[in-house]
Amino acid sequence: MPEVIFTGPAGRIEGRYHPARQKNAPIAIVLHPHPQFGGTMNHQIVYQLYYAFAHRNFAVLRFNFRGVGRSQGSFDHGAQLLDRWVFIRRLDRHAVAHAAAGNRGLHFRGTASQPL
């Protein structure tokens, strides 16, 4: 479970990435609950989903949105969803060229759960 730090629009974004064991595996991005109510990438359900996807041979990522954990910036009512694109571009370049991708979220991130 390598730690990853990428530069996003508001500064560094902290995450954890589990690479797939095979080329062109699907990608899962697990988004955490609302940060203003204590949501982090270490939330129990996020953690369990992360390992469930990894166990099923996905390349999987979880990360802290702006202002959470060691991620820089601050909560901005939704624009932080752009941070996931930073990871997708990086993952596509370095790990999974053109694999199927999707993300899942909890609470306020649930509205962002869709195929990418």
LOMAR-159889 format. One record per atom (N, C-alpha, C): residue in one letter; atom name; x, y, z. Coordinates in Angstrom, 1 decimal, m for minus. Layout:
LOMAR-159889
  type  atom       u       v       w
     A    CA       X       Y       Z
...
//
This chain:
LOMAR-159889
  type  atom       u       v       w
     M     N     0.8    m1.2     0.0
     M    CA     0.0     0.0     0.0
     M     C     0.9     1.2     0.0
     P     N     1.5     1.6    m1.2
     P    CA     2.4     2.7    m1.2
     P     C     1.6     4.0    m1.0
     E     N     2.3     4.9    m0.2
     E    CA     1.8     6.2     0.0
     E     C     2.1     7.0    m1.3
     V     N     1.2     7.8    m1.7
     V    CA     1.4     8.7    m2.9
     V     C     1.1    10.1    m2.5
     I     N     1.8    11.0    m3.0
     I    CA     1.6    12.5    m2.8
     I     C     1.7    13.1    m4.2
     F     N     0.6    13.6    m4.7
     F    CA     0.5    14.3    m6.0
     F     C     0.2    15.8    m5.8
     T     N     0.7    16.6    m6.7
     T    CA     0.4    18.0    m6.7
     T     C    m0.9    18.2    m7.4
     G     N    m1.9    18.8    m6.7
     G    CA    m3.2    19.1    m7.2
     G     C    m3.3    20.6    m7.4
     P     N    m4.5    21.1    m7.8
     P    CA    m4.7    22.5    m8.0
     P     C    m4.5    23.4    m6.7
     A     N    m4.8    22.8    m5.5
     A    CA    m4.6    23.5    m4.3
     A     C    m3.4    23.1    m3.4
     G     N    m2.5    22.3    m4.0
     G    CA    m1.3    21.9    m3.3
     G     C    m1.2    20.3    m3.3
     R     N    m0.4    19.8    m2.4
     R    CA    m0.2    18.4    m2.3
     R     C    m1.5    17.7    m1.8
     I     N    m1.7    16.5    m2.4
     I    CA    m2.8    15.6    m2.1
     I     C    m2.2    14.3    m1.6
     E     N    m2.6    13.8    m0.4
     E    CA    m2.1    12.6     0.1
     E     C    m3.0    11.4    m0.2
     G     N    m2.4    10.3    m0.6
     G    CA    m3.3     9.1    m0.9
     G     C    m2.5     7.8    m0.6
     R     N    m3.2     6.7    m0.8
     R    CA    m2.7     5.4    m0.8
     R     C    m3.1     4.7    m2.1
     Y     N    m2.1     4.0    m2.7
     Y    CA    m2.4     3.4    m4.0
     Y     C    m1.9     1.9    m3.9
     H     N    m2.8     1.1    m4.4
     H    CA    m2.4    m0.4    m4.5
     H     C    m2.4    m0.7    m6.0
     P     N    m1.3    m0.9    m6.6
     P    CA    m1.2    m1.2    m8.0
     P     C    m1.8    m2.6    m8.3
     A     N    m2.4    m2.7    m9.5
     A    CA    m2.9    m4.0   m10.0
     A     C    m1.8    m5.0   m10.3
     R     N    m2.1    m6.3   m10.2
     R    CA    m1.1    m7.3   m10.4
     R     C    m1.0    m7.6   m11.9
     Q     N    m2.0    m7.1   m12.7
     Q    CA    m1.9    m7.4   m14.1
     Q     C    m2.1    m6.1   m14.9
     K     N    m1.6    m6.1   m16.1
     K    CA    m1.8    m4.9   m17.0
     K     C    m3.2    m4.7   m17.4
     N     N    m3.6    m3.5   m17.6
     N    CA    m5.0    m3.1   m18.0
     N     C    m6.1    m3.6   m17.1
     A     N    m5.8    m3.7   m15.8
     A    CA    m6.8    m4.0   m14.8
     A     C    m7.7    m2.8   m14.6
     P     N    m8.9    m3.0   m14.1
     P    CA    m9.8    m1.9   m13.8
     P     C    m9.2    m1.1   m12.6
     I     N    m9.6     0.2   m12.6
     I    CA    m9.2     1.1   m11.6
     I     C   m10.4     1.5   m10.7
     A     N   m10.2     1.5    m9.4
     A    CA   m11.2     1.9    m8.4
     A     C   m10.7     3.1    m7.6
     I     N   m11.4     4.1    m7.5
     I    CA   m11.0     5.3    m6.7
     I     C   m12.1     5.3    m5.6
     V     N   m11.7     5.2    m4.3
     V    CA   m12.7     5.2    m3.2
     V     C   m12.6     6.6    m2.5
     L     N   m13.7     7.3    m2.5
     L    CA   m13.8     8.6    m2.0
     L     C   m14.3     8.6    m0.5
     H     N   m13.8     9.5     0.3
     H    CA   m14.2     9.4     1.7
     H     C   m15.4    10.3     2.0
     P     N   m16.0    10.0     3.2
     P    CA   m17.2    10.8     3.7
     P     C   m16.8    12.3     3.8
     H     N   m17.8    13.1     4.0
     H    CA   m17.7    14.6     4.1
     H     C   m16.6    15.0     5.0
     P     N   m15.6    15.8     4.5
     P    CA   m14.5    16.2     5.4
     P     C   m14.9    17.1     6.6
     Q     N   m16.0    17.8     6.4
     Q    CA   m16.4    18.7     7.5
     Q     C   m17.1    18.0     8.6
     F     N   m17.3    16.7     8.5
     F    CA   m17.9    15.8     9.5
     F     C   m17.0    14.7     9.9
     G     N   m15.7    14.9     9.7
     G    CA   m14.6    14.0    10.1
     G     C   m14.3    12.9     9.1
     G     N   m14.7    13.0     7.9
     G    CA   m14.4    12.0     6.8
     G     C   m12.9    12.1     6.4
     T     N   m12.3    10.9     6.3
     T    CA   m10.9    10.8     5.9
     T     C   m10.8     9.5     5.1
     M     N    m9.6     9.4     4.4
     M    CA    m9.4     8.2     3.6
     M     C    m9.2     7.0     4.5
     N     N    m9.0     7.2     5.8
     N    CA    m8.9     6.1     6.8
     N     C   m10.2     5.7     7.4
     H     N   m11.3     6.3     7.0
     H    CA   m12.7     5.9     7.4
     H     C   m12.8     4.4     7.2
     Q     N   m13.4     3.7     8.2
     Q    CA   m13.5     2.2     8.2
     Q     C   m14.1     1.7     6.9
     I     N   m15.1     2.2     6.4
     I    CA   m15.7     1.7     5.1
     I     C   m14.9     2.0     3.9
     V     N   m14.2     3.1     3.9
     V    CA   m13.3     3.5     2.8
     V     C   m12.1     2.5     2.8
     Y     N   m11.6     2.2     4.0
     Y    CA   m10.5     1.3     4.2
     Y     C   m10.9    m0.1     3.7
     Q     N   m12.1    m0.6     4.1
     Q    CA   m12.6    m1.9     3.7
     Q     C   m12.8    m2.0     2.2
     L     N   m13.4    m1.0     1.6
     L    CA   m13.6    m1.0     0.2
     L     C   m12.3    m1.0    m0.6
     Y     N   m11.3    m0.3    m0.1
     Y    CA   m10.0    m0.2    m0.7
     Y     C    m9.4    m1.6    m0.8
     Y     N    m9.5    m2.4     0.3
     Y    CA    m8.9    m3.7     0.3
     Y     C    m9.8    m4.7    m0.5
     A     N   m11.1    m4.5    m0.5
     A    CA   m12.0    m5.4    m1.3
     A     C   m11.6    m5.2    m2.8
     F     N   m11.5    m4.0    m3.3
     F    CA   m11.1    m3.8    m4.7
     F     C    m9.7    m4.4    m4.9
     A     N    m8.8    m4.2    m4.0
     A    CA    m7.4    m4.7    m4.2
     A     C    m7.4    m6.2    m4.3
     H     N    m8.2    m6.9    m3.4
     H    CA    m8.4    m8.3    m3.4
     H     C    m8.9    m8.9    m4.7
     R     N    m9.7    m8.0    m5.4
     R    CA   m10.3    m8.4    m6.7
     R     C    m9.5    m8.0    m7.9
     N     N    m8.2    m7.7    m7.6
     N    CA    m7.2    m7.4    m8.7
     N     C    m7.5    m6.1    m9.4
     F     N    m8.1    m5.1    m8.7
     F    CA    m8.2    m3.7    m9.2
     F     C    m6.9    m3.0    m8.9
     A     N    m6.6    m2.0    m9.7
     A    CA    m5.7    m0.9    m9.2
     A     C    m6.6     0.0    m8.4
     V     N    m6.2     0.3    m7.1
     V    CA    m7.2     1.0    m6.3
     V     C    m6.5     2.2    m5.6
     L     N    m7.2     3.3    m5.4
     L    CA    m6.7     4.5    m4.8
     L     C    m7.7     5.0    m3.8
     R     N    m7.2     5.5    m2.7
     R    CA    m8.0     6.3    m1.8
     R     C    m7.2     7.5    m1.4
     F     N    m7.8     8.6    m1.2
     F    CA    m7.0     9.8    m0.9
     F     C    m7.8    10.8    m0.1
     N     N    m7.0    11.7     0.6
     N    CA    m7.7    12.7     1.4
     N     C    m7.9    13.9     0.6
     F     N    m9.1    14.4     0.6
     F    CA    m9.4    15.7    m0.1
     F     C    m8.7    16.8     0.6
     R     N    m8.8    18.0     0.0
     R    CA    m8.1    19.2     0.4
     R     C    m8.4    19.5     1.9
     G     N    m7.3    19.8     2.6
     G    CA    m7.5    20.1     4.0
     G     C    m7.7    19.0     5.0
     V     N    m7.6    17.7     4.5
     V    CA    m7.8    16.6     5.3
     V     C    m6.5    15.8     5.4
     G     N    m6.1    15.4     6.6
     G    CA    m4.8    14.7     6.8
     G     C    m3.7    15.6     6.4
     R     N    m2.8    15.0     5.6
     R    CA    m1.7    15.8     5.1
     R     C    m1.9    16.4     3.7
     S     N    m3.1    16.4     3.3
     S    CA    m3.5    17.1     2.0
     S     C    m3.6    18.6     2.3
     Q     N    m3.0    19.4     1.4
     Q    CA    m3.0    20.8     1.5
     Q     C    m4.3    21.4     1.0
     G     N    m4.5    22.7     1.3
     G    CA    m5.7    23.4     0.9
     G     C    m6.8    23.3     1.9
     S     N    m8.0    23.7     1.5
     S    CA    m9.1    23.6     2.4
     S     C   m10.4    23.3     1.7
     F     N   m11.4    22.8     2.4
     F    CA   m12.7    22.4     1.9
     F     C   m13.3    23.6     1.1
     D     N   m13.8    23.2    m0.1
     D    CA   m14.3    24.3    m1.0
     D     C   m15.6    24.0    m1.7
     H     N   m16.4    23.2    m0.9
     H    CA   m17.8    22.9    m1.4
     H     C   m17.9    22.2    m2.7
     G     N   m17.0    21.3    m3.0
     G    CA   m17.1    20.5    m4.2
     G     C   m16.1    20.6    m5.2
     A     N   m15.4    21.7    m5.3
     A    CA   m14.3    21.8    m6.4
     A     C   m13.2    20.9    m6.1
     Q     N   m13.0    20.4    m4.9
     Q    CA   m12.0    19.4    m4.6
     Q     C   m12.2    18.1    m5.3
     L     N   m13.4    17.9    m5.9
     L    CA   m13.6    16.7    m6.7
     L     C   m12.6    16.7    m7.9
     L     N   m12.2    17.9    m8.3
     L    CA   m11.2    18.0    m9.4
     L     C    m9.9    17.2    m9.0
     D     N    m9.6    17.1    m7.8
     D    CA    m8.4    16.4    m7.3
     D     C    m8.3    15.0    m7.8
     R     N    m9.5    14.3    m7.9
     R    CA    m9.4    12.9    m8.4
     R     C    m8.9    12.9    m9.8
     W     N    m9.1    13.9   m10.6
     W    CA    m8.6    13.9   m12.0
     W     C    m7.1    13.9   m12.0
     V     N    m6.5    14.6   m11.0
     V    CA    m5.0    14.6   m10.9
     V     C    m4.5    13.2   m10.8
     F     N    m5.2    12.4    m9.9
     F    CA    m4.8    11.0    m9.7
     F     C    m5.0    10.2   m10.9
     I     N    m6.2    10.3   m11.6
     I    CA    m6.5     9.6   m12.8
     I     C    m5.5     9.8   m13.9
     R     N    m5.1    11.0   m14.1
     R    CA    m4.1    11.3   m15.1
     R     C    m2.8    10.6   m14.8
     R     N    m2.4    10.7   m13.5
     R    CA    m1.1    10.1   m13.1
     R     C    m1.2     8.6   m13.2
     L     N    m2.3     8.0   m12.7
     L    CA    m2.4     6.6   m12.8
     L     C    m2.4     6.1   m14.2
     D     N    m3.1     6.8   m15.1
     D    CA    m3.2     6.4   m16.5
     D     C    m1.8     6.4   m17.1
     R     N    m1.0     7.4   m16.8
     R    CA     0.4     7.5   m17.3
     R     C     1.3     6.4   m16.8
     H     N     1.2     6.1   m15.5
     H    CA     2.2     5.3   m14.9
     H     C     1.8     3.8   m14.6
     A     N     0.5     3.5   m14.7
     A    CA     0.1     2.2   m14.3
     A     C    m0.9     1.4   m15.2
     V     N    m1.9     2.1   m15.7
     V    CA    m3.0     1.3   m16.2
     V     C    m3.5     1.7   m17.6
     A     N    m2.7     2.2   m18.4
     A    CA    m3.1     2.7   m19.7
     A     C    m4.5     2.2   m20.3
     H     N    m5.5     3.1   m20.2
     H    CA    m6.8     2.9   m20.8
     H     C    m7.6     1.7   m20.2
     A     N    m7.4     1.5   m19.0
     A    CA    m8.3     0.5   m18.3
     A     C    m9.6     1.1   m17.9
     A     N   m10.6     0.2   m17.6
     A    CA   m11.9     0.7   m17.1
     A     C   m11.7     1.4   m15.8
     A     N   m12.4     2.5   m15.5
     A    CA   m12.2     3.2   m14.3
     A     C   m13.6     3.6   m13.7
     G     N   m13.6     3.6   m12.4
     G    CA   m14.8     4.1   m11.7
     G     C   m14.4     4.5   m10.3
     N     N   m15.4     5.3    m9.6
     N    CA   m15.1     5.7    m8.3
     N     C   m16.3     5.4    m7.4
     R     N   m16.1     5.3    m6.1
     R    CA   m17.3     5.1    m5.2
     R     C   m17.1     6.1    m4.1
     G     N   m18.2     6.6    m3.6
     G    CA   m18.1     7.6    m2.5
     G     C   m19.1     7.3    m1.4
     L     N   m19.0     7.9    m0.3
     L    CA   m19.9     7.8     0.8
     L     C   m20.5     9.1     1.2
     H     N   m21.7     9.2     1.7
     H    CA   m22.3    10.4     2.1
     H     C   m22.3    11.4     1.0
     F     N   m21.7    12.6     1.2
     F    CA   m21.8    13.6     0.1
     F     C   m21.0    13.2    m1.1
     R     N   m20.1    12.3    m1.0
     R    CA   m19.3    11.9    m2.2
     R     C   m20.2    10.9    m3.0
     G     N   m21.2    10.3    m2.4
     G    CA   m22.0     9.4    m3.2
     G     C   m22.6    10.0    m4.5
     T     N   m22.8    11.3    m4.5
     T    CA   m23.3    11.9    m5.7
     T     C   m22.2    11.9    m6.8
     A     N   m21.0    11.7    m6.4
     A    CA   m19.9    11.7    m7.3
     A     C   m19.5    10.3    m7.8
     S     N   m20.3     9.3    m7.3
     S    CA   m19.9     7.9    m7.7
     S     C   m20.5     7.6    m9.1
     Q     N   m19.7     7.5   m10.0
     Q    CA   m20.1     7.2   m11.4
     Q     C   m18.9     6.7   m12.1
     P     N   m19.1     6.1   m13.3
     P    CA   m18.0     5.7   m14.1
     P     C   m17.3     6.9   m14.6
     L     N   m16.0     6.8   m14.7
     L    CA   m15.1     8.0   m15.1
     L     C   m14.8     7.9   m16.6
//
